[in-house]
């Protein structure tokens, strides 16, 4: 998967039509392109930044049905998501693991109430369930969560859900698309939609942001899978297209493992704003989140609000024996959920909005994916390609994504190993280290990643910037923002050497990444750096 090869293919196709062109390199866009490629369609995916740059790299890292959606009565979505959770665990066992959760009970009624609900959750998962939920005693709860606040604790309920590395799944899907002959290009911004004499979408105008050149691309159909930016593309189609998305910001903070020892995750079932909050072990840190804050205008790099961080800290302090403070935060990251807007007159709250997806088509033929979440990326892709076939009156081709193994497929990996996310490609990285032992060195003493991952990311995963390496090819920026900034000079130097870039490029990259990292180390509203 090399960018120059992808670009060459696009230029070779300049006078030909792609069967399907997908705008957006996040969960939904990758899901669509993967499905279309497997069905045999000549498919091109374009991403304005890097794959999973936005929301798709900023999740709670859970592959789940959504316990809170069950309580809200969204039965069909939960059932679909639980099924897709099982499919993903079967197709990418090197990326998705089974995680045990405990819901602590402080009131007498909570244990039977949550046990009953989670038994329904188990039942809906059917044969793809990950383990039975059960009520546990106070002593068993403390054993599972040694750092739980024990005052007033009655017991708890255990259940199981999936956990994954979101950005690594995105890269794996990109590799899978490439494996089956699909074409992808990051840093390719769509600036215009082209229409034919019948006013039907016939292609796009693209700006290659790396080489700073325009490209005109023809396509039989175009899919708008840009998440929170979907209305921006729809407005290119029709200037007065109604808003279909209400972005909602979700913030997570990252703490070291001293705040919650052991491998069991904590699920707080009802916060002050009637949401759930998770404290989940991930790599060698704890992720705490999330929030639900309506946002007027989506941005590519959202920043946590002071009130959001304070809410997470305050809630966590009620449940953990050691209360975290801002000084304890290693990183803070924010993502924007692309919630489907149910009613244009109601934008006050996003907690009740469904995470279900919708697929719509305009009278000019622009297909748009509205809403959705990572767990159901595969089903979104299937629904979109089905509509594409119907729109072009094509003979229906079978969807193969449900039974096709993703790139790197490997069972029984060690999830504590930073190279586990490469699956069966891990051996190739180890061969590189064997030839050049320096590649086996860490990029920073406080980070788990190795220098070989820089080389691999640039050569085989289309990484173009220091941010690509430190934020998505590895997850360094999310794990420890300070350590990532300290590692950045070495990363920029190595990347410049591999890519044949100038010293000026290297310095610019270092400056841009340092500036970007401020949003992971600072909180909006002019709060001091932590």
C-alpha positions in Angstrom: 0.0 0.0 0.0 2.1 2.9 -1.4 0.8 6.3 -2.1 2.8 6.8 -5.2 1.4 3.6 -6.7 -2.2 4.7 -5.8 -1.6 8.1 -7.4 -0.2 6.4 -10.5 -3.4 4.2 -10.8 -5.6 7.3 -10.6 -3.6 9.1 -13.3 -3.9 6.0 -15.5 -7.7 6.1 -15.1 -8.0 9.8 -16.0 -10.0 9.1 -19.1 -12.0 6.3 -17.6 -14.9 6.1 -15.2 -14.5 4.5 -11.8 -17.4 2.3 -10.9 -17.7 3.8 -7.4 -15.9 6.8 -5.8 -16.0 7.1 -2.0 -15.3 10.4 -0.3 -14.1 9.9 3.3 -11.5 7.6 4.9 -13.1 7.0 8.2 -15.1 4.0 9.4 -18.1 4.4 7.0 -16.0 5.3 3.9 -13.6 2.4 4.4 -16.5 0.0 5.0 -18.2 1.1 1.7 -14.9 0.9 -0.3 -14.1 -2.5 1.2 -17.5 -4.0 0.3 -17.5 -2.5 -3.2 -14.0 -3.8 -3.9 -14.9 -7.3 -2.8 -18.0 -7.2 -5.1 -15.7 -6.5 -8.0 -16.4 -2.9 -8.6 -13.5 -0.6 -9.6 -13.4 1.5 -6.4 -11.6 4.6 -5.4 -11.6 6.2 -1.9 -10.4 9.7 -1.3 -9.6 11.2 2.1 -8.9 14.9 2.7 -6.5 14.2 5.5 -5.2 10.9 6.8 -7.3 7.7 7.2 -9.3 7.9 10.4 -8.0 11.4 11.1 -11.3 12.5 12.6 -13.8 10.7 14.8 -12.7 7.2 13.7 -9.5 7.4 15.7 -11.0 9.1 18.8 -13.6 6.5 20.1 -13.8 4.9 23.5 -12.1 1.9 21.8 -15.1 -0.4 22.3 -16.7 -2.7 19.8 -20.1 -3.1 21.5 -23.8 -3.2 21.1 -24.3 -0.2 23.4 -25.7 -1.0 26.9 -27.2 2.5 27.2 -29.0 2.2 23.8 -30.6 -1.0 25.2 -32.0 1.0 28.2 -33.3 3.6 25.7 -35.2 0.9 23.9 -33.2 1.0 20.6 -33.5 -2.8 20.4 -32.9 -3.2 16.7 -29.7 -1.1 16.7 -28.3 -3.0 19.7 -29.0 -6.4 18.1 -27.4 -5.4 14.9 -24.3 -4.0 16.7 -23.9 -7.1 18.8 -24.0 -9.2 15.7 -21.4 -7.0 14.0 -19.3 -7.2 17.1 -19.1 -10.9 16.7 -18.4 -10.8 13.0 -15.5 -8.4 13.6 -14.0 -10.5 16.3 -14.1 -13.5 14.0 -12.6 -11.6 11.0 -9.9 -9.6 12.8 -9.0 -11.4 16.1 -5.6 -9.6 16.1 -7.4 -6.3 16.5 -10.4 -7.0 18.8 -10.3 -8.6 22.2 -12.8 -9.7 24.8 -12.9 -7.3 27.8 -14.6 -8.0 31.1 -16.6 -5.1 32.6 -18.0 -4.6 36.0 -21.0 -2.4 36.8 -20.7 -1.5 40.6 -23.9 -1.5 42.6 -24.3 0.9 45.6 -28.1 0.7 46.0 -29.9 -2.5 46.8 -32.0 -2.4 43.6 -29.1 -1.9 41.2 -27.8 -5.5 41.2 -31.0 -7.2 40.1 -31.9 -4.3 37.7 -28.6 -4.3 35.9 -28.3 -8.1 36.0 -31.7 -8.4 34.2 -30.7 -5.8 31.6 -27.4 -7.4 30.8 -29.0 -10.9 30.6 -31.1 -9.4 27.8 -27.8 -8.1 26.3 -26.4 -11.6 26.4 -29.5 -13.1 24.9 -29.5 -10.6 22.0 -25.8 -11.5 21.2 -26.8 -15.1 20.8 -24.1 -17.5 19.7 -21.7 -14.6 19.1 -21.8 -13.7 22.8 -18.5 -13.2 24.6 -19.4 -14.5 28.0 -22.4 -14.6 30.4 -23.2 -11.7 32.6 -23.7 -12.4 36.3 -24.1 -10.7 39.7 -21.1 -10.7 42.0 -20.6 -10.0 45.7 -19.0 -7.0 47.2 -15.8 -8.9 47.8 -15.7 -10.2 44.2 -16.3 -6.6 42.9 -13.4 -5.3 45.0 -11.2 -8.2 43.7 -12.1 -7.3 40.1 -11.7 -3.5 40.6 -9.1 -3.1 43.4 -9.3 0.7 43.0 -13.1 1.0 43.4 -14.5 3.3 46.0 -15.7 0.8 48.7 -17.9 3.2 50.7 -21.5 2.0 50.3 -20.5 -0.7 47.8 -23.0 -3.6 47.8 -21.7 -5.7 44.9 -21.7 -5.6 41.1 -22.6 -7.1 37.8 -20.1 -8.4 35.3 -20.6 -8.5 31.5 -18.3 -8.8 28.4 -17.8 -6.6 25.4 -15.2 -6.1 22.7 -12.3 -3.7 22.7 -10.2 -2.6 19.7 -7.7 -0.1 18.4 -9.9 2.1 16.1 -7.2 3.8 14.0 -5.4 0.4 13.5 -8.6 -1.1 12.3 -8.9 1.8 9.8 -5.4 1.1 8.5 -6.2 -2.6 8.3 -9.3 -2.0 6.3 -7.3 0.3 3.9 -4.8 -2.6 3.5 -7.6 -5.0 2.9 -9.0 -2.8 0.2 -5.6 -2.6 -1.4 -5.2 -6.4 -1.1 -8.3 -6.9 -3.3 -7.4 -4.3 -5.9 -9.1 -1.2 -4.6 -7.5 2.2 -4.8 -7.1 4.7 -1.9 -5.6 8.1 -1.6 -5.1 10.1 1.6 -4.4 13.9 1.6 -6.8 14.2 -1.4 -9.4 16.8 -0.8 -12.6 16.9 -2.9 -13.2 20.5 -3.9 -16.1 20.1 -6.4 -18.7 17.7 -7.6 -18.9 17.3 -11.4 -22.3 16.7 -13.1 -23.2 15.5 -16.6 -25.7 17.1 -19.0 -28.5 15.4 -17.1 -27.4 17.0 -13.9 -26.3 13.7 -12.4 -23.1 13.3 -10.4 -20.4 12.2 -12.7 -17.2 12.7 -10.8 -15.2 15.0 -8.6 -12.4 17.6 -8.6 -9.7 16.8 -6.2 -6.7 18.6 -4.8 -3.7 16.3 -4.1 -2.4 18.1 -1.0 1.0 16.3 -1.0 2.0 17.2 -4.5 -0.2 20.4 -4.7 -1.9 19.5 -7.9 -5.5 19.3 -9.1 -7.0 16.0 -10.4 -10.3 15.5 -12.3 -11.8 12.1 -11.7 -14.8 10.5 -13.4 -17.1 8.1 -11.7 -20.4 6.3 -12.3 -21.5 7.1 -8.7 -20.2 9.0 -5.7 -20.6 8.1 -2.1 -20.4 10.9 0.6 -19.1 9.1 3.7 -17.5 12.0 5.4 -19.0 11.6 8.9 -19.6 15.0 10.6 -18.6 16.7 7.4 -21.4 15.0 5.3 -23.4 18.2 5.0 -20.5 20.1 3.5 -20.3 17.6 0.6 -24.1 17.7 0.3 -24.0 21.5 0.0 -21.6 21.0 -3.0 -24.4 19.0 -4.6 -27.2 21.4 -3.6 -26.5 24.8 -2.0 -29.5 24.7 0.2 -29.4 21.1 1.3 -31.0 20.8 4.8 -28.7 19.8 7.6 -28.7 16.1 8.3 -26.1 15.8 11.1 -26.0 17.1 14.6 -22.3 16.8 15.7 -21.8 15.7 19.3 -18.4 16.0 21.0 -17.1 13.2 23.1 -14.1 13.7 25.3 -11.7 11.2 26.8 -8.9 11.6 29.3 -6.0 9.2 29.7 -4.5 8.3 33.1 -1.8 5.9 34.2 -2.7 2.4 35.4 -2.3 3.3 39.1 -5.8 4.7 39.1 -7.3 1.3 38.1 -5.2 -1.8 38.4 -6.1 -5.1 36.9 -7.6 -6.0 33.5 -11.3 -5.4 34.3 -13.0 -2.3 32.9 -15.5 -0.2 34.9 -18.8 0.9 33.5 -20.6 3.7 35.5 -24.2 3.1 34.5 -25.7 6.5 35.2 -23.9 9.8 35.4 -25.4 13.2 36.4 -26.4 13.8 32.8 -27.9 10.3 32.5 -25.1 8.9 30.4 -22.8 6.0 31.0 -19.1 6.5 31.6 -16.3 4.0 31.0 -12.9 3.5 32.6 -11.2 1.0 30.4 -7.7 -0.4 30.4 -6.1 0.2 27.0 -2.4 -0.6 26.3 -0.8 0.5 29.6 -3.2 3.4 30.4 -6.8 3.9 31.5 -9.2 5.7 29.2 -12.0 7.6 31.0 -14.9 8.9 29.0 -17.0 10.0 27.4 -19.1 13.3 27.2 -21.9 14.3 25.0 -21.8 18.0 24.0 -23.7 19.4 21.0 -21.4 21.2 18.6 -22.5 23.8 16.0 -19.7 23.5 13.5 -17.5 20.4 13.0 -13.8 20.8 12.9 -11.1 18.4 11.9 -9.3 18.9 15.3 -11.8 19.4 18.1 -10.6 20.4 21.5 -11.9 19.4 24.9 -13.8 21.9 26.9 -12.9 22.6 30.5 -16.4 21.7 31.6 -16.1 18.3 29.9 -12.8 17.4 31.5 -14.1 18.5 34.9 -17.2 16.4 34.5 -15.2 13.3 33.8 -12.8 13.9 36.7 -15.7 14.6 39.1 -17.6 11.5 38.0 -14.5 9.3 38.3 -13.7 10.6 41.7 -17.0 9.3 43.0 -16.1 5.7 41.9 -12.4 5.5 42.3 -10.5 5.3 45.6 -7.9 7.7 44.3 -9.5 10.8 42.8 -7.7 11.9 39.5 -6.8 15.6 39.0 -5.8 17.5 35.9 -2.2 17.1 36.9 -2.6 13.3 36.4 -3.8 13.5 32.8 -1.4 12.1 30.3 -3.5 13.1 27.3 -7.0 14.3 26.4 -8.6 13.8 23.1 -12.0 14.8 21.6 -14.0 13.3 18.8 -17.3 14.4 17.1 -20.1 11.8 16.7 -22.0 12.2 13.4 -25.5 11.8 14.9 -28.4 11.7 12.5 -30.6 14.7 13.1 -34.2 13.6 13.9 -35.7 17.0 14.0 -34.3 20.3 12.7 -36.1 22.2 15.5 -34.4 20.2 18.3 -30.7 20.7 18.7 -30.6 21.1 22.5 -29.6 17.6 23.4 -27.8 14.8 21.7 -28.0 12.1 24.4 -31.2 10.6 23.0 -30.2 10.7 19.3 -29.7 7.3 17.8 -26.4 5.9 16.6 -28.2 4.0 13.8 -27.1 4.9 10.3 -29.2 6.1 7.3 -28.3 5.9 3.6 -29.9 8.6 1.4 -29.6 9.5 -2.2 -30.3 12.9 -3.8 -32.0 13.4 -7.1 -28.6 14.0 -8.7 -27.4 10.6 -7.5 -25.2 11.6 -4.6 -25.3 8.8 -2.0 -24.7 9.9 1.5 -24.2 7.9 4.7 -25.7 9.6 7.7 -24.8 8.7 11.3 -23.5 5.3 12.3 -20.7 4.0 14.5 -17.5 2.0 14.3 -19.1 -1.3 15.4 -21.5 -1.3 12.4 -19.1 -0.1 9.8 -19.5 -3.4 7.8 -23.3 -3.2 7.7 -23.1 0.5 6.6 -20.9 -0.6 3.7 -23.3 -3.3 2.7 -26.3 -1.0 2.8 -24.6 1.6 0.7 -23.3 -0.8 -2.0 -26.8 -2.4 -2.1 -28.3 1.1 -2.8 -25.6 1.8 -5.4 -26.5 -1.3 -7.3 -30.2 -0.4 -7.1 -29.5 3.1 -8.2 -27.5 2.1 -11.3 -29.8 -0.9 -12.0 -27.0 -3.3 -11.7 -27.4 -7.0 -11.2 -26.9 -7.6 -7.4 -23.5 -9.0 -6.4 -23.2 -11.0 -3.2 -21.8 -9.1 -0.2 -18.6 -10.9 0.9 -17.5 -8.8 3.9 -19.2 -10.9 6.5 -17.1 -14.0 5.8 -13.8 -12.4 4.5 -10.9 -12.2 6.9 -9.2 -8.8 7.2 -5.6 -8.1 6.4 -3.1 -9.5 8.9 -5.7 -12.1 10.3 -4.1 -14.0 13.2 -5.6 -15.7 16.2 -4.3 -15.7 19.8 -2.1 -12.7 19.7 -0.6 -11.1 22.8 -2.5 -7.8 23.0 0.2 -6.4 25.4 2.7 -6.6 22.5 2.7 -3.3 20.5 3.3 -5.3 17.3 0.2 -7.5 17.8 -1.9 -5.1 15.7 0.1 -6.1 12.6 -1.2 -9.7 12.9 0.6 -12.0 10.6 2.7 -9.0 9.2 4.5 -8.9 12.6 7.0 -11.4 11.3 8.0 -9.0 8.5 8.7 -6.3 11.1 10.8 -8.7 13.1 12.8 -9.6 10.0 13.5 -5.9 9.5 14.8 -5.7 13.1 16.9 -8.7 12.6 18.6 -7.1 9.6 18.9 -3.7 11.4 18.9 -4.1 15.2 18.5 -0.3 15.8 14.9 -0.7 14.4 14.1 -2.6 17.6 14.8 0.4 19.8 11.9 2.3 21.4 11.0 5.6 20.0 10.8 6.9 23.6 11.4 5.4 27.0 7.8 6.1 28.1 6.1 4.7 25.0 5.8 1.1 23.9 6.5 1.7 20.2 9.6 0.7 18.2 11.5 2.5 15.5 10.6 -0.2 13.0 7.0 1.0 13.2 8.1 4.4 11.7 9.7 2.6 8.8 6.8 0.3 8.3 4.2 3.1 8.5 5.9 5.2 5.9 6.8 2.4 3.5 3.6 0.2 3.6 0.8 2.2 5.4 0.9 5.6 3.5 2.0 7.7 6.5 2.9 11.1 5.2 3.3 13.2 8.4 4.7 12.9 11.9 1.2 13.1 13.1 0.2 10.1 11.0 2.9 8.1 12.8 2.5 9.3 16.3 -1.3 9.5 16.3 -2.6 6.7 14.1 0.1 4.3 12.9 1.1 4.2 16.6 -1.2 5.6 19.3 1.6 7.5 21.0 -0.2 10.9 21.1 -3.2 9.5 22.8 -1.2 7.5 25.3 1.2 10.3 26.4 1.1 13.7 24.7 4.3 14.9 26.5 6.4 11.8 25.5 5.1 12.1 22.0 6.3 15.6 21.6 9.7 14.5 23.0 9.8 11.7 20.4 8.8 13.9 17.5 12.3 15.2 16.5 13.6 11.7 16.0 10.4 10.7 14.1 10.6 13.7 11.8 14.3 13.0 11.1 13.6 9.4 10.2 10.6 10.2 8.1 12.6 12.9 6.2 15.3 10.3 5.4 12.8 7.6 4.3 10.7 10.0 2.2 13.7 11.9 0.8 12.4 15.2 2.3 14.4 18.3 3.0 15.5 19.7 6.4 12.8 22.5 5.9 10.1 19.8 5.6 11.4 18.1 8.7 11.3 21.4 10.7 7.9 22.2 9.4 6.6 18.8 10.5 8.1 19.2 13.9 6.5 22.6 14.3 3.1 21.4 13.1 3.1 18.4 15.4 4.2 20.4 18.4 1.4 22.8 17.8 -1.2 20.0 17.3 -0.1 18.3 20.5 -1.2 21.4 22.5 -4.8 20.3 22.0 -4.0 17.0 23.7 -2.2 18.8 26.5 -4.4 21.8 27.0 -8.1 22.3 27.6 -10.2 24.9 25.7 -11.3 28.2 27.5 -7.7 29.3 28.1 -7.0 26.8 30.8 -3.3 26.4 31.8 -1.3 23.5 30.4 -1.4 20.4 32.5 
